[in-house]
């Protein structure tokens, strides 16, 4: 931890100062190599000690890659996404198949909604903690996997062998109408195809004929910034500023909506939460600053860094923070870190949107309408943790045909109440009554998940989502 201190200066060092510091560092390494009680691996001391220690004084996002790490990074950049095409519900001690996507290895092998995956490659999933299950399932997607599955109605477990295949995973993964004229689109990341996918989804829902659109960027970690800027140009006027970039060693740059843009004019609501970061914050900030959208949800993550990767000698590399992104009003997206890290100008100041509304800097995007998730109740926690709703849905679809106009009736609710009671969940009459609407929605969602696909289940979930409901109200009032 002492070694990197030799390189730190309050002001940029002169050539003489730098040479002197490097000489002191070299002398120190020489003494350690010859005098330390145990043998010293010089490369390890520099790669894993001195250099990372120095970077920690800058910010947590600047990273040094040693030869092994740099090679892994290159492989990740060149790798393709493989998987089995299985959508599952991970519950405490249980993994239930909700959908086997058509044409994927899971569908070809014969996995069905309601199947319970008991073991993967000889590892019993019930013995793992929740986070371990999630990580293990993700890792298993890269290689051939042997699954042991328990199927409702079958006394003996079934065995499946799945070989992963390249899967098409669009970043715009949901697009449907919440109600006549009000569209909903979810973007889970930004890649080179995102803008085109977003445009296609808008047109599919009605294009200019839409009365409003809910753009869901919650849990969107960002990605390709250019894709977010292109998406912003679908809604902003030609020539409007999208963002600016400022850094100590680079010339300030600004990006504007192309002069050839033909934006949509329908009302827009954007949903964000604490996991909305980077490119998703750039898009949201531009729309908010130009009063083009109402932002609903929770404060975003606050990651507005420009990073460059510098190749170094001996197959090493440095990912270094070189600048910061600012919204059109001048707000920094980057959230302040510990004292001395990422000193950003104008952090705590207030800024003005095009119409004169006050928006606050300080990192991240603050919503215009703060809406968080509904607080869990005792009954909801018990039912979700037990997987009882999923199990009930599995049994239901085996006995009944489910059509898109299916609704949960009072008699089906009573049937579920008996089902839960037989499994030791017996809340008071008042609790059942208070949760009636939620139960109807959750049962419908799980039945749709397994009978019609997870996309149809998501449409049901959206209708009870507090942020989506708030967005519909705001759009209807415009």
C-alpha positions, 0 to 999 in steps of 0.5 A: 500500500505504500508503494503507489504513494511514490507516484502521487503529486498534488500538481502534475509532476515535472519530468525530473520529479517523475524520474526521481519518483521512479528511481525511488520506486526501483530502489525500494523494489530492489531492497525488497527483492534482496532483503525480504525474509521470503522470496518476492515475486516482483511481477506479482508485487507490481501487477497486484500490489503497486499498480492497483493500489495507485488506481484505488486512489483515483476511482473504483472504475479505473482497472489494471489488467494483468496478462491473464486478466487482459486475455480473459477480457479479450475472450469475453469481448469476442465470445457469443452468448450461449444458453438453453432457452429455458425461463425459470423461476428460482425459489428457495430450494427449488427451480421451476421451468416457466417456459422453454422458448421455441426452437431452443435446446430446452424445447427440443429436449422436451422440457415443459412448463411446471417441470422442477429442475432437481439437479444439474450435472450431479449437483442437487440445487436444493442444497445450494443457497439462492445466490449459489443457484443463480450463479451455478445455473448461469455457469452451466449454460456454457457447457453440456448439462445433464438435468434431473427433472421432476415432472408433475404427475410422473412418479419417476424423475426424468433425465435430460441432456442439453447442449448450449446454442447461440441465442438471440437475446434482444435488448428490447425484450418487451413491447405491448399495449397497457391500454388502448393507445398507451404502449409499454416498451422495456429496454434491458440494455444498450447494444448496437441493435437497440435503437433499431429494435426500439424503433421497430417496437414503437411502430409495431405498437402504433407509431405516431398513432400512440397516445403515449408510451411508457419506456421502462429503463429499470435495471438497465445497466447501460452499454453502448452510449451511441445506441442511447443517443440514437434512441434519444433522437427518436423523441427530441427535436433536431439540433437539441443537445444530447450530452456533453463530455468534459475531462482534464486531458480532452477537449470538451465535446457536445453531441446534438440530435441529427438535423435529419431526425424526425421525432415522435411527438406523443407523450412519454414517461420513462421509468428508472430505478437504482439499477438504471445506469450509464447509457440509460441515465444519459437517455433519461437525462436528455429527455428530462432536461428538454421536458420531453418525458416525465421521469418516474420511479427511484433515483438512478445509479449515478455512473457517468464516466468516460473510460478508455482502455490503453494497451500496455507492454507485455499484454497488459492494459489499463482501463482509465476514467478520462472524462465525465458525461453531463446532461444538456442542462449541465448536470453531471451524471456521476455520483460523488464518491469518497473524498478525493475521488472523482472531484466533479464540478457543479455537483450540488447545484440546481439546474434548469430544464428548457421550460425552467423547471428545477432539476438537481445535480449531484449524480444520477437522475432524480425522478419527477415522480418518486414511486418505489415498489410496493412494500411486501406483506406477510402473506405475499412473502410467505406465498412467494417464498414457498413457490405455492402460486407457481405450483398451483399454476402448474397443476391448474394448466394440466387440467384446464385450457388457458386462453388469452382472455382468461381471468381469475374467478372468485371460485378459483380464488377459493380453490387456491385458498384451500390449496394454501391452507392444506399446506399450512398457510392460513391467514386471517379472513381480513388478510385474504380480503386485503390481498384479493386483487394482488392474488388475482393478478399473481395467479393470472401471471403465473398461469400465463407464464406457464400456459402462454409464455413469460411475455404474457405474464409480464403484461399482467405484472405491468398492470399492478406495477406501481410505477407503470400505474403512475405513468399511465395516470400522468400520460392520461392527464396530458 
